[in-house]
Amino acid sequence: MKNRWEKFILGVMLLSALALRLYRLEAQDIWGDEAFSIFLSQQPLNVVIAGASDTHPPFYPFLLFLWLKLVGTHAFATRALSALIGTLVVPLMFVLAKRVTAPRRVAWFAVLFATISPLLVYYSQETRMYELVAILALASTYFAARFVQVRRVQWDGAYVLATVLAIYTHYSAFFVVAAQNLFALVMLRRQRQALWRWLVLQILLVLTYVPWILVQSAFLRGKASARFDEWGWSGIELIFGKTFLAFSIGLTVQAPLAQFAAALFLVVALWGVIAIARARRYAAMLVPLCFVVPIVIAYIVNPIMPFFFERYVLVALPGFLFLVAFGLDDVMQRNTRFGLGIAGILVLLNTFALTEYFYNEAYAKGMYGKMMAYVAAHAQPGDVLVLNNPLQKPLYQYYAPRDVPAYFLPDGGAAMEDPAMRAQLEDVARRSTRVWLVMFGNPAEYDPTGYLERWLGTHAFKTFARGFVDAALSLYVIPRTAPAIQRELDATLGEHIELRGYTLDRVEATPGQIVLLTLHWRTTAPLRARYTVFAHVIGGVNPATRTPVWAQMDSEPAGGARPTTDWRVGEVIEDRRGLWLPDSIPPGEYILEIGMYDATTLARLPVFIENKRVEEDRVILGTLRVSAR
């Protein structure tokens, strides 16, 4: 009867794990690494499994190659592979708990926290290899424990298969193999025959990996770095601090709650270590080893790795959850109510983290799809896309809007300042009416001088700017005639900045149109601060913003191309900006106002006209009449 209930509860936990991992699976946009995985696995098979196609080993791309043939490339379909794989954590945690002679309550606590682990759910909803390597490493650990305890030859093949697949999925699997070897050396030190058989299996693993080493070693050397200063406190903070936080509460909770959760989980996990040692559960020592050893190795190798993310040690998370389970079991043996209270708090913390992940857009992994949907919804004939950073090609191919030509600048390894790239940019602008600029990732790596934004800022009207998590989108309107001052002004902002005049391309407009404004600035002395220029269309209260602002473009002069600190005394600065009227703007007369402020304090520069301080520190350029379409 007990066994029947056990199977029933395990089935409920399995279905719960699956439901959590499938819930809102397609809600988030495909992000950069996922797009690359999909792109790579759509190539011919010889490319998919070739060295240098990707940094990581080829088993996951191969598996995804087969999966995509069956289900296609929709976000839900591609991520379902990881979700289904991730669900296997439930039976694996349960059987491993039994294998390391853990009490029954430990097994159920381990299963519970693996089911609701924010980090395991997070990576179960990605088209990446991290959940797969965690599951394969867990399976490998189960067979390693079985080898040490039972030592039957028929399980050797299962261990080798699980471990080979793990190390051919991600290099972090070797961290778990190191923990297994430490455990086996201790447990089998007096059993020479079994120890020799174990060592033969390890040699076999090395031999199976030699082909990949030969293929990939040169590629990986090119990715390596040397930052040996990270063996200090900063490295400890980075590796251990980030890992403990992520293992405890995931990646979607901020301080101080995240620190509280991590501290509580760590205390319970340390209690679990003490409980294992005190009870002399030697088989269970595999659990803390599989948690501690991978993190220590990650700390050791971190200086030669390009960077560190918590996902690189996801293979250690099951070991951590086992320690938490042992700790809770020991507390409950001493005080059941107190133990249940602690367990309840931990469950509530994980539930909160999952809620934040599912519903809080601040933790979105990417918004490239939403960005391209915005372009598609607002594009007009004559628009083009200019995409900075060629690494976004797989993402663009996944979400590319129809009928909007796209150009990657720079491309082909050439610098943006290369004459060919500059000529191509000028040609694109000459044949276009508007340019949508996408800055993806870290522009400093691909356009370190900001040439694209500087060129567009000085040759076009920046009209729109918005961030989309891992990318920034801007819209520039290309002028067809050179601006001429329509009205001269004599306004002073601060002590030295003069507004000499402005140009408007229209004084009457309809909803959805863009009003092109050019401001002409000059300074009488060098400026030490960088100021932001604001240009607003002001009317009645806008329901969308609950302010009188109906259109605005706030940026440094010339779209950021001419910061005030770079102005030369006496030089006239042409500052172009577009004011995009929303479709919802009602007919009527509106005020055009401009001014400057300090972006760090938001304090406006005082405005003087004819030596008199202007109220609200703004310059009113005139009125704009909006008529119905």
C-alpha positions in Angstrom: 0.0 0.0 0.0 2.8 2.3 0.9 4.5 1.7 -2.4 1.3 2.5 -4.3 1.0 5.8 -2.5 4.6 6.5 -3.1 4.1 6.0 -6.9 1.0 8.1 -6.8 2.7 11.0 -5.1 5.8 10.7 -7.4 3.4 10.8 -10.4 1.8 14.0 -9.0 5.2 15.6 -8.5 6.2 14.6 -12.0 3.1 16.2 -13.5 3.6 19.3 -11.4 7.1 19.6 -12.6 6.0 19.2 -16.2 3.2 21.8 -15.7 5.6 24.3 -14.2 8.0 23.9 -17.1 5.4 24.1 -19.8 3.5 27.0 -18.2 3.9 30.2 -20.3 6.6 28.4 -22.2 6.2 30.7 -25.2 5.5 33.9 -23.3 9.0 35.3 -23.6 10.7 36.1 -26.8 13.5 33.9 -28.2 16.7 35.5 -27.1 20.2 35.6 -28.6 21.7 32.3 -27.5 18.4 30.5 -28.2 18.2 31.9 -31.7 21.8 30.7 -32.3 20.9 27.2 -31.1 17.9 27.1 -33.5 20.0 28.6 -36.4 22.8 26.1 -35.9 20.5 23.1 -35.6 18.8 24.0 -38.9 22.0 23.7 -40.8 23.1 20.4 -42.5 24.0 17.7 -40.0 27.8 17.9 -40.8 27.8 21.6 -39.8 25.7 20.9 -36.7 28.2 18.5 -35.2 31.4 20.1 -36.6 34.0 21.6 -34.4 34.1 25.5 -34.3 30.4 25.7 -35.2 29.8 26.5 -31.6 31.8 26.8 -28.4 30.0 23.9 -26.8 30.1 20.2 -27.6 27.7 18.9 -30.3 25.2 16.6 -28.5 22.5 19.2 -27.8 22.7 20.7 -31.3 22.4 17.2 -32.7 19.4 16.4 -30.5 17.8 19.8 -31.3 18.4 19.0 -35.0 16.3 15.9 -34.8 13.7 17.7 -32.6 13.2 20.6 -35.0 12.6 18.1 -37.8 9.6 16.9 -35.8 8.1 20.0 -34.2 9.3 23.1 -36.2 10.8 26.3 -34.8 7.9 27.9 -32.9 9.1 29.2 -29.5 6.9 26.7 -27.6 8.0 23.8 -29.8 11.7 24.4 -29.5 11.7 25.0 -25.8 9.5 21.9 -25.1 12.6 19.8 -25.6 14.3 21.3 -22.5 11.0 21.3 -20.6 10.5 17.6 -21.1 14.1 16.9 -20.3 13.9 19.0 -17.2 10.9 17.1 -15.9 13.2 14.0 -15.5 14.8 15.7 -12.5 11.9 14.3 -10.4 12.5 10.6 -10.8 16.2 11.0 -10.9 16.3 12.9 -7.6 14.1 10.2 -6.0 16.1 7.2 -7.1 19.4 8.9 -6.3 18.1 9.7 -2.8 17.4 6.0 -2.3 20.7 5.0 -3.8 22.7 7.2 -1.3 20.6 5.6 1.6 18.8 8.9 2.4 15.8 8.7 4.7 12.4 8.7 2.9 11.7 12.3 4.0 14.9 13.5 2.4 13.9 12.0 -0.9 10.5 13.8 -0.9 12.1 17.1 0.1 14.7 16.7 -2.6 11.9 16.0 -5.2 9.8 18.9 -3.9 12.5 21.5 -4.2 13.7 20.2 -7.6 10.2 20.5 -8.8 9.8 24.1 -7.8 13.5 25.2 -8.2 13.3 28.7 -9.9 16.7 28.1 -11.6 15.8 24.6 -12.9 12.4 25.9 -14.2 14.2 28.9 -15.7 16.6 26.8 -17.8 13.9 24.2 -18.6 12.3 27.0 -20.6 15.3 27.7 -22.8 16.3 26.3 -26.1 19.8 25.7 -24.7 21.8 22.8 -23.4 22.1 23.7 -19.7 19.0 21.7 -18.5 20.1 18.7 -20.5 23.6 18.6 -19.0 22.2 19.0 -15.5 19.9 16.0 -16.1 22.6 13.9 -17.7 25.1 14.7 -15.0 22.5 13.7 -12.4 21.9 10.4 -14.2 25.7 9.9 -14.4 25.9 10.5 -10.6 23.2 8.0 -10.0 25.0 5.3 -11.9 28.3 6.3 -10.2 26.6 5.7 -6.8 25.2 2.4 -8.0 28.7 1.3 -9.2 30.3 2.1 -5.8 27.6 0.3 -3.9 26.7 -2.6 -6.1 29.7 -2.9 -8.5 27.9 -5.0 -11.0 29.4 -5.0 -14.5 26.0 -4.5 -16.2 25.7 -1.0 -14.9 29.1 0.1 -16.3 27.7 0.7 -19.7 24.9 2.8 -18.3 27.4 5.0 -16.4 29.6 5.4 -19.4 26.7 6.3 -21.8 25.2 8.9 -19.4 28.6 10.4 -18.7 29.7 10.5 -22.3 26.4 12.2 -23.3 26.9 14.7 -20.5 30.4 15.7 -21.4 29.4 15.9 -25.1 26.7 18.3 -24.0 28.6 20.8 -21.9 32.1 21.1 -20.4 30.7 21.6 -16.9 29.9 17.9 -16.8 33.6 17.3 -16.1 33.1 19.1 -12.8 30.7 16.4 -11.7 32.9 13.7 -13.0 35.7 15.1 -10.8 33.3 14.9 -7.8 32.4 11.3 -8.7 36.1 10.3 -8.9 36.9 11.9 -5.5 34.0 9.9 -4.0 35.0 6.7 -5.7 38.6 7.0 -4.6 37.6 7.4 -1.0 34.9 4.7 -1.0 36.8 2.1 -3.1 40.3 2.7 -1.6 40.3 -0.8 0.1 38.7 -2.6 -2.8 41.4 -2.7 -5.4 39.6 -4.6 -8.1 36.6 -2.3 -8.0 38.9 0.7 -8.0 40.8 -0.5 -11.0 37.5 -1.2 -12.9 36.4 2.4 -12.0 39.7 3.8 -13.3 39.3 1.8 -16.6 35.9 3.5 -17.0 37.5 6.9 -16.6 40.2 6.1 -19.1 37.4 5.0 -21.5 35.6 8.4 -21.0 38.9 10.2 -21.8 39.3 8.2 -25.0 35.8 8.9 -26.1 36.5 12.6 -25.7 39.8 12.7 -27.6 38.2 13.3 -31.0 36.4 16.4 -29.7 39.5 17.7 -28.0 41.4 17.4 -31.3 38.7 19.1 -33.3 37.9 21.9 -30.8 41.1 22.7 -28.9 42.3 25.5 -31.3 38.9 27.1 -31.3 38.7 27.1 -27.5 42.2 28.5 -27.1 41.0 31.6 -29.1 38.2 32.1 -26.5 40.4 31.8 -23.4 41.5 34.7 -21.4 43.9 35.3 -18.5 42.5 37.2 -15.5 44.4 35.6 -12.6 43.5 38.5 -10.3 40.1 36.9 -10.1 41.5 34.2 -7.8 41.1 36.8 -5.1 38.0 38.0 -3.2 36.4 39.3 -6.3 36.4 35.8 -7.8 35.0 34.3 -4.6 32.2 36.9 -4.6 31.5 36.3 -8.3 31.5 32.5 -8.4 30.3 31.6 -4.9 28.1 34.6 -4.3 26.2 34.5 -7.6 25.9 30.7 -7.4 24.5 30.6 -3.9 22.0 33.3 -4.7 20.9 31.6 -8.0 20.7 28.1 -6.5 18.5 29.4 -3.6 16.1 31.9 -5.2 16.8 31.9 -8.9 17.5 35.0 -11.0 14.3 37.0 -10.5 14.5 38.3 -7.0 16.4 41.4 -5.9 18.1 42.4 -2.6 17.5 42.3 0.3 15.0 39.4 -0.1 17.5 37.5 -2.4 20.2 37.7 0.3 17.8 36.6 3.0 16.7 33.6 0.9 20.2 32.6 0.1 21.3 32.9 3.7 18.4 30.7 4.9 18.9 28.1 2.2 22.7 28.0 3.0 22.1 27.6 6.7 19.8 24.6 6.0 22.2 23.1 3.5 25.1 23.4 6.0 22.9 21.7 8.6 22.4 19.0 6.0 26.2 18.5 5.7 26.4 18.2 9.5 23.5 15.8 9.6 25.2 13.6 6.9 28.5 13.6 8.8 27.0 13.0 12.2 24.9 10.0 10.9 28.0 8.7 9.1 26.1 8.2 5.9 29.2 7.6 3.8 27.2 6.9 0.6 25.4 10.2 1.0 28.8 12.1 1.0 28.5 12.0 -2.8 25.8 14.7 -2.4 27.9 17.5 -0.9 30.8 16.6 -3.2 28.6 17.0 -6.3 27.7 20.5 -5.0 31.0 21.8 -3.7 33.5 20.3 -6.2 32.0 21.8 -9.4 31.8 25.3 -7.8 35.4 25.1 -6.6 36.6 24.0 -10.0 34.6 26.8 -11.6 36.4 29.2 -9.3 39.8 27.7 -10.3 39.2 27.8 -14.0 37.4 31.2 -14.0 40.5 33.3 -14.8 41.0 31.5 -18.1 37.3 31.5 -19.1 35.8 34.5 -21.1 33.2 35.1 -18.4 31.1 33.4 -15.8 27.3 32.7 -15.5 25.4 30.7 -12.9 24.2 28.3 -15.6 27.8 27.1 -16.0 27.5 25.3 -12.6 23.8 24.2 -13.0 25.1 20.7 -12.7 25.9 21.3 -9.0 22.3 22.4 -8.2 20.9 18.9 -7.5 23.6 18.4 -4.9 22.7 21.6 -3.2 19.0 20.7 -3.1 19.9 17.3 -1.6 21.8 19.1 1.2 18.8 21.3 1.9 16.6 18.2 2.0 19.0 16.5 4.5 19.0 19.7 6.6 15.2 19.9 6.8 14.9 16.2 7.6 17.3 16.6 10.6 15.5 19.7 11.8 12.2 17.9 11.7 13.6 15.0 13.7 14.3 17.5 16.4 11.2 19.8 16.1 8.6 18.9 13.6 6.7 22.2 13.7 9.8 24.2 13.4 11.1 22.1 10.5 7.8 22.4 8.7 7.8 26.2 9.2 11.3 26.5 7.7 10.3 24.3 4.8 7.2 26.4 4.3 9.2 29.6 4.2 11.6 28.1 1.6 8.7 27.0 -0.6 7.1 30.4 -0.3 10.4 32.1 -1.4 10.7 29.8 -4.4 7.0 30.4 -5.3 7.6 34.1 -5.2 10.7 33.8 -7.4 8.7 31.8 -9.9 5.9 34.3 -9.9 8.4 37.1 -10.6 9.9 35.0 -13.5 6.5 34.3 -15.1 4.9 37.7 -14.7 7.5 40.5 -14.1 8.6 41.9 -17.5 11.7 43.3 -15.7 13.2 39.8 -15.8 12.5 39.1 -19.5 15.4 37.3 -21.1 14.9 39.2 -24.4 12.5 41.4 -26.3 13.8 41.1 -29.8 10.5 39.8 -31.1 8.6 42.6 -29.5 11.0 45.1 -31.0 10.7 43.7 -34.5 6.9 43.6 -34.1 7.0 47.3 -33.3 9.0 48.0 -36.4 6.6 45.9 -38.5 3.6 47.8 -37.1 5.1 51.3 -37.7 7.2 50.8 -40.9 6.4 52.8 -44.0 7.5 52.4 -47.6 11.1 53.6 -47.9 12.1 52.4 -44.4 15.2 50.3 -43.9 16.7 48.4 -40.9 20.3 49.0 -40.0 21.5 46.3 -37.6 24.7 46.9 -35.6 26.5 43.8 -34.4 26.4 40.7 -36.7 25.8 38.4 -33.8 22.1 39.3 -34.0 21.8 37.6 -37.4 20.1 34.4 -36.1 17.7 36.5 -34.0 16.9 38.8 -36.9 16.3 35.8 -39.2 13.9 34.4 -36.6 11.9 37.6 -36.2 12.6 39.6 -39.4 9.7 41.9 -40.4 8.4 41.5 -44.0 9.1 44.2 -46.6 11.6 46.1 -44.6 15.1 45.8 -46.2 17.9 45.1 -43.6 21.6 45.9 -43.7 24.2 44.7 -41.2 26.7 47.4 -40.5 29.5 46.7 -39.8 29.7 43.2 -41.4 32.3 40.8 -42.6 34.8 41.8 -39.9 35.3 45.3 -41.2 35.3 48.2 -38.8 32.5 50.8 -39.0 35.0 53.5 -39.9 36.2 51.4 -42.9 35.7 53.5 -46.1 33.6 50.7 -47.6 31.3 50.5 -44.6 30.9 54.3 -44.5 30.1 54.4 -48.2 27.5 51.7 -47.7 25.9 53.6 -44.8 25.7 56.7 -46.9 24.2 54.8 -49.8 21.6 53.2 -47.5 20.6 56.6 -46.2 20.5 58.1 -49.7 18.0 55.5 -50.9 15.9 55.6 -47.7 13.4 58.0 -46.1 13.7 56.5 -42.6 16.3 54.3 -40.9 15.5 52.0 -38.0 18.7 51.4 -36.1 19.1 48.3 -33.9 22.0 48.4 -31.4 22.4 44.8 -30.1 24.5 43.5 -27.3 27.6 45.6 -26.4 28.1 48.2 -29.2 31.5 49.0 -27.8 32.8 45.7 -29.2 31.5 46.3 -32.8 31.3 50.1 -33.1 33.6 51.3 -30.4 33.6 55.0 -31.5 29.8 55.0 -32.0 30.2 56.0 -35.6 26.7 54.8 -36.7 24.9 56.8 -34.1 27.1 59.8 -34.6 26.6 59.8 -38.4 22.9 59.4 -38.2 22.6 61.9 -35.4 24.3 64.6 -37.5 22.7 63.7 -40.8 19.1 62.7 -39.7 16.4 63.5 -37.3 16.3 61.2 -34.3 12.6 60.6 -33.7 12.3 57.5 -31.5 14.4 55.6 -29.0 13.5 52.6 -26.8 15.4 49.8 -25.1 14.3 46.2 -25.5 16.4 44.3 -22.8 19.3 43.1 -25.0 18.9 45.7 -27.8 18.0 49.3 -28.4 15.9 50.6 -31.2 16.0 54.1 -32.7 14.3 55.7 -35.7 16.0 58.4 -37.8 14.2 60.4 -40.5 16.5 61.3 -43.4 16.1 64.9 -44.5 15.9 65.7 -48.2 16.8 69.4 -48.0 19.3 71.3 -45.9 17.8 73.1 -42.9 17.6 76.9 -43.0 16.8 79.0 -39.9 13.2 80.0 -40.0 13.3 82.0 -36.9 16.2 83.6 -35.1 16.3 83.6 -31.3 18.4 85.1 -28.6 17.9 82.8 -25.7 20.5 81.8 -23.1 20.5 78.6 -21.2 22.7 78.6 -18.1 25.7 80.9 -18.3 27.2 80.1 -21.7 24.8 78.2 -24.0 22.9 80.3 -26.6 20.0 79.2 -28.7 20.4 81.1 -32.0 17.4 79.9 -33.8 15.4 76.9 -35.0 13.8 75.3 -38.1 10.5 73.5 -38.3 9.4 71.6 -41.3 5.7 72.3 -40.6 3.4 74.2 -38.3 0.4 72.0 -39.2 0.3 68.3 -38.8 -2.0 65.3 -38.5 -1.9 62.4 -36.0 0.9 59.9 -36.8 3.1 62.5 -38.6 6.6 63.4 -37.5 7.5 67.1 -37.0 11.1 67.8 -37.9 12.8 70.3 -35.6 16.4 71.7 -35.9 17.8 73.7 -33.1 20.9 75.9 -33.5 23.1 76.1 -30.5 26.4 77.9 -29.6 28.5 78.3 -26.5 30.5 81.3 -25.4 32.8 79.2 -23.2 33.9 75.5 -22.8 31.3 73.4 -21.1 32.3 70.9 -18.4 28.9 69.1 -18.1 26.9 67.0 -20.5 23.3 68.3 -20.9 20.3 66.7 -22.3 18.0 68.6 -24.7 14.3 68.2 -24.4 11.7 69.0 -27.1 8.0 68.5 -26.2 4.7 69.0 -27.8 2.5 70.2 -24.9 -1.3 70.3 -24.7 -4.1 68.9 -22.5 -3.5 65.9 -20.3 -2.4 62.9 -22.3 -4.2 59.8 -20.9 -1.3 57.6 -21.9 1.3 59.5 -19.9 -1.0 61.4 -17.5 1.0 64.5 -18.3 0.6 67.4 -20.8 3.3 65.9 -23.0 2.0 64.4 -26.3 5.3 64.0 -28.1 8.9 64.3 -27.1 12.5 63.6 -28.0 14.9 64.0 -25.1 18.6 63.3 -26.0 22.0 64.8 -26.0 22.4 67.2 -28.9 22.4 65.7 -32.4 21.0 62.4 -31.1 24.0 62.1 -28.8 26.6 62.7 -31.5 27.5 66.2 -30.2 27.6 66.2 -26.4 27.9 69.6 -24.9 31.4 68.9 -23.5 32.7 68.6 -27.1 31.4 71.9 -28.3 33.9 74.5 -29.5 33.5 78.1 -28.5 31.6 79.9 -31.3 30.8 76.8 -33.3 27.1 76.5 -34.4 25.7 73.1 -33.5 22.9 71.7 -35.6 20.7 69.7 -33.3 18.1 67.7 -35.2 15.2 65.8 -33.6 11.9 64.5 -34.7 8.6 64.8 -32.7 6.4 61.8 -33.5 2.7 62.7 -33.0 0.7 59.7 -31.6 -2.3 58.5 -33.5 -4.4 59.3 -30.4 -3.6 63.1 -30.3 -6.8 65.1 -30.6 -7.2 68.0 -33.0 -6.2 71.4 -31.6 -3.3 73.8 -30.9 -0.3 72.6 -29.1 2.8 74.3 -27.7 6.3 73.4 -28.8 8.8 73.8 -25.9 12.5 73.1 -25.6 15.2 73.3 -23.0 18.1 71.5 -21.3 18.6 69.6 -18.1 21.2 67.7 -16.3 20.4 64.0 -16.8 21.9 63.0 -13.4 19.8 65.5 -11.3 17.0 66.3 -13.8 17.4 70.0 -12.9 16.7 72.2 -15.9 19.2 74.9 -16.9 17.8 78.4 -16.3 16.5 80.1 -19.4 17.0 83.8 -20.1 15.5 85.9 -22.9 16.5 89.5 -23.1 18.2 89.1 -19.7 15.0 88.0 -18.0 14.6 84.6 -16.3 11.8 82.6 -18.1 9.2 80.8 -16.0 9.6 77.0 -16.0 13.0 77.3 -17.6 11.8 76.5 -21.1 11.8 78.2 -24.5 8.4 78.2 -26.2 9.1 78.0 -30.0 5.5 78.6 -31.0 2.3 76.6 -31.6 1.6 73.5 -33.7 -1.9 73.0 -35.1 -3.0 69.4 -35.3 -6.0 68.6 -37.5 -7.9 65.4 -37.9 -6.8 62.9 -40.6 
